[in-house]
Amino acid sequence: MHFVRTGKFPIPLSKFYTDLFDNRQIGDYEDFIYFDEETTSSLYPQALELVETIERMLFK
């Protein structure tokens, strides 16, 4: 709320973070879930961008 709505944090990365969180919840609490290498490797560039954006915000 304090970062996305004020424009300090990009909306697409916020949505990506929500998707990552949802996938983690599924992975933690569903009985049988499988994340293949293709799926996880396609998420890596966005995850890296997310981490870099947060780091820039922290050290600004």
ChimeraX attribute file (.defattr): number of C-alpha atoms within 10 A of each C-alpha:
attribute: neighborCount
match mode: 1-to-1
recipient: residues
	/A:1	7
	/A:2	8
	/A:3	11
	/A:4	13
	/A:5	10
	/A:6	9
	/A:7	10
	/A:8	10
	/A:9	17
	/A:10	14
	/A:11	13
	/A:12	12
	/A:13	17
	/A:14	14
	/A:15	11
	/A:16	15
	/A:17	15
	/A:18	12
	/A:19	12
	/A:20	14
	/A:21	12
	/A:22	12
	/A:23	13
	/A:24	12
	/A:25	11
	/A:26	14
	/A:27	14
	/A:28	11
	/A:29	9
	/A:30	9
	/A:31	7
	/A:32	8
	/A:33	11
	/A:34	8
	/A:35	9
	/A:36	8
	/A:37	9
	/A:38	8
	/A:39	10
	/A:40	10
	/A:41	11
	/A:42	10
	/A:43	13
	/A:44	11
	/A:45	10
	/A:46	15
	/A:47	16
	/A:48	11
	/A:49	12
	/A:50	18
	/A:51	12
	/A:52	12
	/A:53	14
	/A:54	13
	/A:55	11
	/A:56	9
	/A:57	11
	/A:58	8
	/A:59	6
	/A:60	6
